Amino acid sequence: MPTTPSRTEPRHQSSPRRAAWASFVGTALEWYDYFIYGAAAAIVFGPLFFPNYSAVAGTLAAFATYSVGFFARPLGGVLMGHFGDRIGRKPMLILSILTVGGATFCVGLLPTYATIGVWAPILLVVLRFVQGLGVGGEWSGAVLMATEHAPARRRNLYGSFPQMGVPAGVILANLAFLLVSRSVSPEAFVAWGWRVPFLLSAVLVIGGLIIRRAVTESPEFVAAKSDGKAQAAPLIEVLKTARPQIVLGAGCMIGTGTLGYVLSLYVLSYTTGPLGLERNTILTFTLISAALWMVVTPWASSLADRVGQKRVLLIGGVGLAASTASLFPLLDTRSYPLILVAMLLIATFVAVTYGPVAALLTDLFEPRVRYSGTSLAYQIGTILGGGLAPTVATALFARTGASYPIGIYLTVLTLISLLSVAMVFRRGLIVRTPSPGLAAKLS
């Protein structure tokens, strides 16, 4: 007679799916919060919080506050990485969603410069910093929960679930702004309509909390802790033992992270500002591109499980560099069909590289320091790439009045990522090898 599993026995067959979907949903909700800030910076924050500047300078100042969140992210990554390696992945995921959600909701209530003067941009920067702290620990925690629950031969696919949450957040954020901007007059949108997506985030964060609380802790973390391998100071340990992995892991993220943010944020600012194109049309193109991004990500990640990370990431990196070089020449035609083609090309190759890179970064570090290591690599890469990209791109255009310097700058970043991926495999830095017993349970 078959025996009935005990209540305390882990249900490994259903746990990977729950962890993957919880990572996807939670990441989508957090990136919704993050991207509505970026969209507001591109559209309304300049005149509302920096009215004494010119249009270009106001946009530059608004994107500067956007970049502040990226500089808070390493601190959030270090703090949550430390405790994620010490006490577990799950508590940090719950903390991160509360931090980001609370800060985002408060932005929706924030008075503008016309009401409280200089305190308005100051408070905006403070809330953006708090938001960055939460996001700093989000990505690594979500990826680790997905990959550490995953079957041994499907880590790339499972690692792509939180990666799909990013374009899902883009879709939710742009839908929110598109629906509000089409429902009210331009004057009403600037006066109060932009606040609605920020305030709605409270409902979404509550949903994310419910889902994440239902997920069990990572089995690889539990195994490391039960074996006495948990580190008292994981940050110091990873800096001592895995500096090449951190540097090259950051390099792997620079190009993909940058183009993801350019696609979802800067293209909107550039086409509706200097090029004078219709905002809602570009928002619609962003939605289409993000939908393609979300569909291609799991396909490319599943392909990496079958043919190898190296092949998929290198082919995707070459495609990303080529599509980046063609981005601004196509945007500058002011032809809506060509602009859509340019955005779809970027979305495709961002997805091909962004999906498998999640599992690649987790493969670089041992479980006892993995949260700290992946956080450092990811945050350094996204700061040097996506965090600076909108500000640098806006400054380059303001200085030169041309788009080709921006194209050169972005293409160089994609080539850095391509070289970093090649170096990871050339130097044999992959260290992730689950124990045979754990691998059998997860397979």
C-alpha positions in Angstrom: 0.0 0.0 0.0 1.5 3.4 -1.0 2.5 5.6 1.9 1.1 9.1 2.4 3.7 11.8 2.5 4.1 13.4 5.9 3.0 17.0 6.4 6.6 18.0 7.0 8.0 16.5 3.9 8.8 19.1 1.2 6.7 18.9 -1.9 9.6 19.4 -4.4 7.5 18.6 -7.5 5.0 21.5 -7.0 7.4 23.9 -5.1 9.5 24.8 -8.2 6.4 26.0 -10.1 5.1 28.0 -7.1 8.5 29.6 -6.6 8.8 30.5 -10.3 5.4 32.1 -10.6 5.8 33.9 -7.3 9.1 35.3 -8.6 7.4 36.4 -11.8 4.4 38.0 -10.1 6.4 39.8 -7.4 9.0 41.1 -9.8 6.4 42.3 -12.3 4.7 44.3 -9.5 7.9 45.8 -8.3 9.1 46.7 -11.8 5.6 48.2 -12.4 6.4 50.5 -9.5 9.9 51.3 -10.8 8.8 51.9 -14.4 5.9 54.2 -13.6 8.5 56.5 -11.9 10.6 56.4 -15.1 7.6 57.1 -17.3 6.6 60.0 -15.1 10.2 61.3 -15.2 10.0 61.3 -19.0 6.6 63.0 -19.2 5.7 65.2 -16.2 8.3 65.4 -13.5 10.4 68.0 -15.2 7.8 70.8 -15.3 6.1 69.8 -12.0 9.2 69.4 -9.8 11.9 71.4 -11.7 9.9 74.3 -13.2 12.7 76.8 -13.1 14.7 74.9 -15.7 14.4 74.8 -19.5 12.6 71.9 -21.0 15.8 70.0 -21.7 17.4 70.8 -18.3 14.1 69.9 -16.5 14.1 66.5 -18.2 17.7 66.0 -17.4 17.0 66.9 -13.7 14.1 64.5 -13.6 16.2 61.7 -15.1 18.9 62.5 -12.5 16.4 61.8 -9.7 15.6 58.5 -11.6 19.3 57.7 -11.5 19.4 58.3 -7.7 17.4 55.0 -7.3 20.2 53.1 -9.0 22.8 54.5 -6.6 20.7 53.3 -3.7 20.4 49.8 -5.1 23.9 48.6 -4.2 23.2 49.5 -0.5 19.9 47.6 -0.7 21.6 44.7 -2.5 24.4 44.6 0.2 21.9 44.7 3.1 19.5 42.2 1.7 22.2 40.1 0.3 23.8 39.8 3.8 20.5 38.8 5.4 19.4 36.7 2.4 22.6 34.6 2.9 22.2 34.5 6.7 18.5 34.0 7.4 16.9 33.2 4.0 15.7 34.4 0.6 12.0 34.6 1.4 12.1 37.2 4.2 14.1 39.6 2.0 11.6 39.3 -0.9 8.8 40.3 1.4 10.8 43.2 2.8 11.7 44.4 -0.7 8.2 44.5 -2.0 7.0 46.5 1.1 9.8 49.0 0.7 9.3 49.6 -3.0 5.5 49.7 -2.7 5.5 52.1 0.2 7.8 54.6 -1.5 5.9 54.4 -4.8 2.5 55.1 -3.1 4.0 58.1 -1.3 5.2 59.5 -4.6 1.6 59.5 -5.7 0.8 61.7 -2.7 3.8 64.1 -3.0 3.0 67.8 -3.4 4.7 69.6 -6.3 7.1 72.5 -6.5 4.2 74.9 -6.8 2.9 73.8 -3.4 5.9 73.3 -1.2 8.8 74.7 -3.2 12.2 73.1 -3.0 11.0 70.5 -0.6 9.2 68.8 -3.5 12.3 67.7 -5.4 14.1 66.9 -2.2 11.3 64.5 -1.0 11.1 63.1 -4.5 14.8 62.2 -4.3 14.4 60.7 -0.8 11.5 58.5 -2.0 13.4 57.4 -5.1 16.3 56.5 -2.8 14.0 54.3 -0.6 12.5 52.7 -3.7 16.0 51.9 -4.9 16.9 50.2 -1.6 14.0 47.8 -2.0 14.7 47.0 -5.7 18.4 46.5 -4.7 17.5 43.2 -3.1 14.6 42.2 -5.3 16.2 40.8 -8.4 18.7 38.5 -6.7 16.2 37.2 -4.3 13.6 36.5 -7.0 16.1 34.8 -9.3 17.5 32.7 -6.5 14.1 31.5 -5.3 13.3 30.5 -8.9 16.7 28.8 -9.8 17.3 27.2 -6.4 13.9 25.5 -6.6 14.4 24.6 -10.2 15.0 21.1 -11.7 18.7 20.6 -12.3 18.4 20.6 -16.1 15.9 23.5 -16.4 17.6 26.3 -14.4 17.7 28.7 -17.4 13.9 28.3 -18.0 13.0 28.7 -14.3 15.5 31.6 -13.9 13.6 33.4 -16.8 10.4 33.8 -14.8 11.6 36.8 -12.7 13.2 38.1 -16.0 9.7 38.0 -17.6 8.5 40.1 -14.7 10.5 43.0 -16.0 8.7 43.4 -19.4 5.4 42.5 -17.6 6.1 45.5 -15.3 6.7 47.7 -18.4 3.4 46.6 -19.9 1.5 47.3 -16.6 3.2 50.7 -16.2 2.6 51.8 -19.8 -1.0 50.5 -19.8 -1.6 52.5 -16.6 -0.2 55.7 -18.1 -1.9 55.1 -21.5 -5.3 54.5 -20.0 -5.1 57.5 -17.7 -3.8 59.8 -20.4 -6.5 58.8 -22.8 -9.2 59.2 -20.1 -8.5 62.7 -19.0 -7.5 65.9 -20.7 -3.7 66.8 -21.0 -4.2 69.5 -18.4 -5.9 67.1 -16.0 -3.2 64.5 -16.6 -0.5 67.0 -15.6 -2.6 68.3 -12.7 -3.5 65.0 -11.1 -3.8 62.1 -13.6 -0.2 61.1 -13.3 -0.7 60.2 -9.7 -3.2 57.5 -10.4 -0.7 54.7 -11.4 1.4 55.4 -8.3 -1.6 55.1 -6.0 -2.9 51.9 -7.7 0.4 50.3 -6.8 -0.9 49.7 -3.3 -3.4 47.2 -4.6 -0.8 45.4 -6.6 1.7 45.2 -3.8 -0.8 43.6 -1.5 -1.4 40.9 -4.1 2.3 40.3 -4.4 2.7 39.9 -0.7 0.0 37.3 -0.5 1.6 35.3 -3.3 5.1 35.5 -1.9 4.1 34.5 1.7 2.8 31.2 0.3 6.2 30.1 -1.1 8.6 27.8 0.8 12.2 28.8 1.5 14.9 27.9 -1.1 15.9 24.2 -0.7 19.6 25.0 -1.6 19.7 27.7 1.1 18.1 25.3 3.6 20.7 22.6 2.7 23.6 25.0 3.0 22.4 26.2 6.4 21.8 22.7 7.7 25.3 21.7 6.7 26.7 24.6 8.7 27.9 26.4 5.5 26.1 29.7 6.1 28.5 32.6 6.4 28.6 35.1 9.2 29.9 37.8 6.8 28.9 36.7 3.2 29.8 40.1 1.7 33.4 40.0 2.9 33.6 36.3 1.9 32.4 36.9 -1.6 34.7 39.9 -2.1 37.7 37.8 -0.9 36.9 34.6 -3.0 34.9 35.7 -6.0 36.1 39.1 -7.3 36.4 37.9 -11.0 32.9 36.6 -10.9 31.6 39.9 -9.6 33.4 42.0 -12.2 32.5 39.8 -15.1 29.0 39.2 -13.9 28.5 42.9 -13.8 29.9 43.2 -17.3 27.4 40.5 -18.5 24.5 42.7 -17.2 25.6 46.1 -18.6 24.5 45.9 -22.2 21.2 44.0 -21.6 20.3 46.1 -18.6 21.0 49.3 -20.5 19.0 48.5 -23.6 16.0 47.3 -21.5 15.8 50.7 -19.8 16.4 52.5 -23.1 13.6 50.6 -24.7 11.1 51.1 -21.9 12.0 54.7 -20.9 14.4 56.7 -23.0 12.9 56.0 -26.4 9.7 57.5 -25.1 11.4 60.6 -23.9 13.5 61.0 -27.1 10.7 60.4 -29.6 8.1 62.5 -27.9 10.6 65.3 -27.0 13.2 66.1 -29.6 11.5 64.2 -32.4 8.0 65.6 -31.5 6.1 62.4 -32.2 2.8 61.4 -30.7 3.1 60.1 -27.1 0.3 57.5 -27.1 1.6 55.9 -30.3 5.1 55.4 -28.8 3.5 54.1 -25.6 1.6 51.6 -27.7 4.8 50.6 -29.5 6.5 50.1 -26.1 3.6 47.8 -25.0 4.0 45.7 -28.2 7.8 45.5 -27.7 7.5 44.5 -24.1 5.0 41.8 -25.0 7.5 40.4 -27.5 10.2 40.7 -24.9 8.1 38.6 -22.4 7.4 35.9 -25.0 10.9 35.5 -26.3 12.5 35.4 -22.8 11.3 31.9 -21.8 11.9 30.5 -25.3 15.5 31.7 -25.4 16.0 30.4 -21.8 14.6 27.0 -22.6 16.8 26.9 -25.7 19.8 27.6 -23.4 18.9 24.6 -21.3 19.0 22.5 -24.5 22.0 23.9 -26.4 23.9 25.7 -23.7 24.0 29.2 -22.1 27.2 30.1 -24.0 25.9 29.6 -27.5 22.6 31.5 -26.8 24.2 34.4 -24.9 26.9 34.9 -27.5 24.5 34.8 -30.5 22.1 37.1 -28.6 24.9 39.5 -27.7 26.0 39.9 -31.3 22.4 40.5 -32.3 21.9 43.1 -29.5 25.0 45.0 -30.6 23.9 45.1 -34.2 20.3 46.2 -33.4 21.6 48.8 -31.0 23.8 50.3 -33.7 20.7 50.7 -36.0 18.3 52.0 -33.3 18.8 55.8 -33.6 19.1 55.9 -37.4 15.7 54.2 -37.5 14.2 56.4 -34.8 15.5 59.6 -36.6 13.5 58.7 -39.7 10.3 59.7 -37.7 8.6 56.9 -39.6 6.3 55.0 -37.2 6.7 51.6 -39.0 10.5 51.9 -38.9 10.4 53.0 -35.3 8.4 49.9 -34.4 10.8 47.7 -36.3 13.7 49.2 -34.3 12.0 48.7 -31.0 11.0 45.1 -31.9 14.6 44.2 -32.8 15.9 45.6 -29.5 13.2 43.7 -27.6 14.0 40.4 -29.3 17.7 40.5 -28.5 17.3 41.9 -25.0 15.1 38.9 -24.3 17.5 36.4 -25.8 20.3 37.7 -23.6 18.3 38.7 -20.5 16.6 35.4 -19.9 19.6 33.1 -19.6 21.8 35.6 -17.9 19.9 35.1 -14.7 20.9 31.5 -14.3 24.4 32.4 -15.5 24.9 34.8 -12.6 23.6 32.3 -10.0 26.0 29.7 -11.5 28.9 32.0 -10.6 28.5 31.8 -6.8 28.3 29.1 -4.1 25.0 29.0 -2.2 26.5 30.4 1.1 27.4 33.7 -0.6 25.1 33.6 -3.7 22.6 36.3 -2.6 25.5 38.7 -1.9 27.4 37.8 -5.0 24.6 38.0 -7.5 23.3 41.3 -5.9 26.7 42.9 -6.2 27.2 41.8 -9.8 23.7 42.7 -10.9 23.6 46.1 -9.2 27.1 47.2 -10.4 26.1 46.2 -13.9 22.8 48.0 -13.9 24.2 51.2 -12.4 27.0 51.4 -14.9 24.5 50.6 -17.6 20.8 51.2 -17.1 21.2 53.6 -14.2 23.2 56.1 -16.1 21.9 55.5 -19.6 18.9 57.9 -19.6 20.9 60.7 -18.0 23.9 60.2 -20.2 21.8 59.9 -23.3 19.9 63.1 -22.5 23.2 65.0 -21.7 24.8 63.8 -24.9 21.9 65.0 -27.0 21.7 68.3 -25.2 25.5 68.9 -25.8 25.7 67.7 -29.4 22.1 68.0 -30.8 22.6 64.7 -32.5 21.7 61.1 -31.7 24.8 59.3 -33.1 26.9 59.8 -29.9 24.1 58.1 -28.0 24.2 55.2 -30.4 27.9 54.8 -30.1 27.7 54.9 -26.3 25.0 52.2 -26.2 26.7 50.0 -28.7 30.0 50.1 -26.7 28.1 48.9 -23.6 26.6 45.9 -25.5 30.1 44.9 -26.7 31.3 45.0 -23.1 28.6 42.5 -22.2 29.4 40.3 -25.1 33.1 40.3 -24.1 32.2 39.6 -20.4 30.1 36.6 -21.3 32.9 35.2 -23.5 35.4 35.7 -20.6 33.2 33.9 -18.1 33.2 30.7 -20.2 36.8 31.1 -21.3 38.0 31.3 -17.6 35.7 28.5 -16.4 34.1 30.5 -13.7 30.9 28.5 -13.4 30.8 26.9 -9.9 27.2 26.0 -9.4 26.9 22.3 -8.9 24.0 21.2 -6.6 24.7 18.1 -4.6 23.5 14.8 -6.2 20.9 14.3 -3.5 19.4 17.7 -3.9 19.6 17.5 -7.6 17.7 14.3 -7.5 15.0 15.8 -5.4 14.6 18.8 -7.6 14.7 16.9 -10.9 
